[in-house]
Amino acid sequence: MAVRIRLKRVGRRHRPAFRLAAFDRQRARDSRVIEELGSYNPVDPNGERQVVLKRDRIEYWLSVGAQPSDTVRRLLEKQGIPVGASSK
């Protein structure tokens, strides 16, 4: 099973909010997840709560070969989590 770390939309209309999650690569965007890894709320005025991550679990999934989406890769790099070489 190939695992991908990507965003799942959970916010209401015009108020986007997302959860970082590990998915089976072939599942739909908002389908069942393997594990929730954090949250991202781009409209939160408090900058500290905009990105909340379970750092140890994200590092675990990356160590076993999970591939982050491009957006998740940028979020992780901004938070100081090393992602590795980009492979498209």
Helices and strands as residue ranges (DSSP letters): E 3-9, E 18-24, E 35-40, G 47-49, E 51-53, H 55-63, E 67-68, H 70-78
